[in-house]
């Protein structure tokens, strides 16, 4: 067998990654954000949390915009 027939591009690139938050296996390029723009499209340049879990986490931990929620009259 020829060396080129044994190795395909899919073997060198990781296609699927398991999300650390939800535990589902998803497509690496479509479902995960890139964290390092300067490097090529290698697997280590993608996050370990899928886009859906990242959006949900940011929305849940976002600070309230209303400035009077935590405000109390000073106790002089």
N, C-alpha and C positions, 0 to 999 in steps of 0.2 A: 504494500500500500504506500501511496505517496504521503508525504508529511502534510501537505496542504489539504488532503482529503480527511485526515484524522482530526485536525483542529479547525473549528469553525469560529467565527467572530462571536457567536453566542456563548461559547465556552470561556472566552477571555473577559467578556463584560458580564456583570451580574445583572440579570433581568428582573429578578424578584427580590424584594426585601420584606421582612416581617416588621410591622410597626410595633414599637415598644409600648405604646399606650393601649391600642385596641387589640393587638395580637394577630391581626389579619395580615396575610401575605398579599402584597400589592405590587404593581409594576413600578420599578424604581424611577424611571424617567418621568412618567406621567403623574405619579401620586406622591412624590416627595420633593421638597424644596431643595435647591442647591444652596450650600452654605459657603462654598469657596468658589468664587467666580474666576480666579486667576488660573486655576488648574483646568486641565481638560476634563472631559466627561468620564471621570473615573468614579468608582463606587464610593470612595472615601470622601468625595466632595458633596455628597447628598446627606441630608439629615436622617435621623433614625425614627422620626415621628412623622406620620403621613400628614398631608395637607389638611384633611378633614379634622384630625385630632388637634393640629396646631391652631386652626381657626376656632375650634370649640374651646381650647384652653385659653386663648387670648380673650375671647368674649366673656368667659366666666371670671377671669381675673382682672378685667379692665376696671379701672377706678371710676367711681361715679363722677359725673360731670357737675352735678349740683354742689356748689361750695358750702351750702348751709346744712348739709346732712350731718356733719360731725361738729358743727359750730355750736358753742355754748357761750352764754353770757359770762364774762370774766367774774370770778369770785374775789372781789377786792376785800 
